[in-house]
Amino acid sequence: MSSLFYNVRIGAHPICWTNDDMRDLGDFIGFEQLVDEAALAGYAGVELGRKFPRDPEVLKRALGERGLVLTSGWSDVLTIDKARWPEYLEAFKKHARFLRDMGCRHVVACEGGNSTCWDPRQDRRKLGPKKLDGAEWKLLAAGLDQCGAYARELGMELVYHVHTGTVVESYEETERLLSLTGADKVFLLADTGHLRYCGVDIPKFYADFFERIRYVHLKDIREDVLKTVKEFGLDFNSSVRVGVFTVPGDGCVDFPAVFKVLAAKGYQGWMVVEAEQNALHANPLAYVTKARQYIRAQTGL
């Protein structure tokens, strides 16, 4: 099958093996097993995870021996807290320099303030995300523009992760974010699983915001589990524990429609398979292999 795409590479996210936030999930899996299996399953790269060495030369050598490269890495920011923003900005810059040294073109960012996962000031798991007021939207936009400008200085691009349980999780919130930030500074990471989780029309999202989309996560949803999650009001991490996410081709996301939009628009760059699962119940190698085969069958990649 000839490919629908030009200059697109398929990567795997370490969270398919071991979780960075809920460290009991997959903690028994080490770095070498993770990258060995990513290579064995046919991936070209891996995103950064907590098990990875942080010395660029050590990591480059380990990945290179397996025919892999680093795709990018996550950074949560706290733009809406004026007192703590300088600390978070410096952490972002350090992270971006590490990714630059690894040859990455993109740095992932997501606002942790008011979220159900990463707000260091309060536990909002039972409360849900606290949405932004007008002043906070301005702080978010200004902070992201700062980060995006710094990324540009490094020859990189900031990609903002629209994420369940945060202040930017819907179509309308994404639209507002893009209207307030510089089109040359802030781009998007579009994640199929998070969009489906939040009830967003995924093909429309990809089509409407395509000019700002620079990085893609491919994640699927188990519809029956999502229904239970919504019915009982489970928070994001709890939904992961009950198995709401899976790999492409194993759930309800209409990936042929997603691929059709991206191919028609001429998307280039990384597509990264990501599925937060419990490795004790969902063998990582089996699932990432299934995903790789599905994507190849659908796209020719």
N, C-alpha and C positions, 0 to 999 in steps of 0.2 A: 504493500500500500504506500503510495506517495504521500508525503506530508502535506497537511493543510497549512503549515506554518513555515516561516523562514527565520532562522537565527533564534530559535527558542530551545532552551535546555530544561530538562526535568530534574528537579532536586528532591531531597527528602528532608523532613524536619525531625530532629532528634526526639521530639515529643511523642513520636510514634513508638519510641522505645522507653524513654524515661522522662518524667514530668519535672519541669523546673519549679513549679509552684507547690504542688503536692508531692513532696519528695519521697513519700513512701511508694508511689506508683513507679515501678520499674527501677527502683534504686539498686537492685541487684545486678543490673546490666551495666557493664563498663564501657568506656570509650572505644576500646579496640573492637569489641563485639559489635557495637553500634555501626562503626564505619566499615567494618568488614562486611556486614550484612547489607548496608546501603550499596556498596560496590557490587556485591554478589547479585543483588536484585536489579542492577542495571541503571543506577542513577549516576548523574554526572557531577552532582554536588550535594552538600549538606549545609543546612543552616547551623548557626552556633547554638550550643547547648551547655549546660552547667558541667558536664563531664569532660569538656574539651580543655586541652592545655591552653594557657593564655600567652605562651611564648610564641610569637609568630613563626620563628624558624622551626621550632619543634612541631607546631601544628601543620605548617606547610609540608614538612617532610612526611609526616604521618598520613596526611591526605593524599599527597602526591604519589606515595608508594601504592596507593589503591586506585589511582586514576580519578581522584575526586578533587574538587576545589570548594572553598567556602563561599556560600551564596550571599549571606548577610547575617544580621543578628539583631535581637530585640533590645530596646531600651525604653523603660517606662520613665516618663517625665512628670514634673509637678509644676506646671506653668502657672496654675491658678493660686498658688501660695507664694506671695511675694517674699516672705521671710526665708523660705526654703528653696526658692527657685535658683539662686546662685549655686548652691550645692549640687542640685540636679543638673544644671547646665554644664558644670565642670565634669560631672560624671558622663554626660552625653558626649562631650568633646573627647574625653579619654577613650570612650567606647568607639567613637567614629574613627579616631586615629588608628586604633587596633584593626578595625575592619579595613581601613585604607591600606594598612601594612600587609593585610592578607589578600589584597587585590580585589576587594569587593567594590561594587559600584553603588550600592545602596545601603542605607542604614535605616532600620525600622524604629519608629517611635510611636508611643501611645500614651495619652494622658491618663495618669493613675489617680489623680485627684477626683474625689466624689464617686469613685468606681467601687464595685463590689469585690475587687481583687487586690488592688495595689495601693490603696490610700493608706499611708502610714499613720494618719491622724485619727482614723476611726474605722471600726468594723461595720461595714455596710452590707454584709452578706444577707442579713434578714430584712434589710431596709430597701435594697435595690439602689441603683445609681441615683445620685442627686443631680438633677439637670442644672445646667449653667444659667446664671442670670446674665444680663447684658454686660456688666463689668467683667465677669469671668470669661465670657466669650472673647472680649478684647485682650485679656491677659493670655488666653490660650493662643490666639492668633499671633500676638506679638512674640510669645515664647517660641512657637513653632517657626516663625519667620527667622528668629535668631538662629535656631538650630539648623534650619535649611540653608541660611547664608553661610554658616560655618561648614556645613557639608559641601557646599559648592566650592568653598576655598580649598577643600581637600580633593576636588575633582569628583565628588560624589553627589548623590541625591538623597534627600530625606523622603521616605515613604511612610505615610501615616496609616496605621492599622485601625480600620473601622472594626470595633470589637464589642461583642455582647457584654453587657453589664458595665459599660463606660458611658461617658458623656457624649460620645459620637458613635451611635450604633444603628441609626436609621438613615433612610434616603435623605430626609429633610435635614437632618443634622449634618450629614456629609455635604450636602449642597451649601449649607450655611458656612461650614468650615472652609470650603473652597472659595466662597465669595469673599471671605475675610482675610485670606492668606495669599501671599504672592504666588502667581502661577509659575514663576521660575524658582521658587524656593520650597514649596510644599507639594508633594505628590502623594499618590495613594497606593496602599497595599490593599487589594480587593480579595477578600476571603469568602469563598462560596459558602462555607459552613456557617460562619457568623451571620452572613446575610440571610440565609434560609432560616436560621434560628430566630432572627428578628422579624421575619415575615416580609423581607424586602424582595421585590421583583428582580431577580439576579440578572437576567439578560438585559433588562432596561438599565440597571445600575451600571453594568459594564459598557453599554452603548453610550449612555448619557455622559458618563464621567471618563470616557476612554482617554481623552487627551491628558488627563492627570494620572492615569494608572500606569505604574512603572514596575509593579511586582505583584505576583498572584500566588495565593495559597489555594490549593485544591483540597477541600475537605467535604465529606459527605455527612448526612444526618440520618439517623434511624427515626423515621416518622412516628412510630408507635411510642418510642421513648420520649420524643419531644412533646407529644401529646400529654404524657404523664407529667413531664417537667412543668408544662404550662398549667396543668390542672392543679398541681400541688404547690406551685410557686417556688420551685427549687432554685437556689442560686446557681451561678455558673459552675463553680467547682463541684457542687453536689451533682449537677447534671452530667459532668464528666464522669464522676464515679459510678453513675448508673448506666453509663454507656450510650450517651446521646450521639457521640461522634463516631464516625468510621471513615474508611478510606474511599476515594472515588470508585463508583461502580458497585458499592455495597449498601447504598441508601436511596434517598428519595430525590436528591438534587438532579436536575435535568442537565447533565454535563454536555450532551451533544449540542444543546442550545447555547451553552456558555462558550464552547469551543467554536461554534459557528460565528458568534459575534466577534470573538477575539481574532479569529482568522480573517474575517471580512474587513476588520479595522486595521489589520496588519500588525498585531501585537508582536513585539520582540522582547526577549529577556527570559527571566526565570519563571517557571511554574513549579511550585514546591508542594509536594504531597504532605499534608499534615493531618494527623488524627490523634487527639488526646484519648488514649485508651489505657486500660490496665493490662500490662504485659503478662500478668498471671492468667488472664482470661482470653486475651487476644494476642496470639503469638506474633511479635513484630515482623519477623522475616516473612511469614506467610502473608500478612496483610499488606506490607509494602510491595511484595512481589505481585500480589493480586492487583494492586493499584497500578503498578508499572505496566503490567500486561494489558489492563483495561485502557490506559491512556494510549498505549501504542496502537491498540485495535481501533480506537476512536479517532486518532489524529495522525497516525503514521510516524510519530516521534519516537 
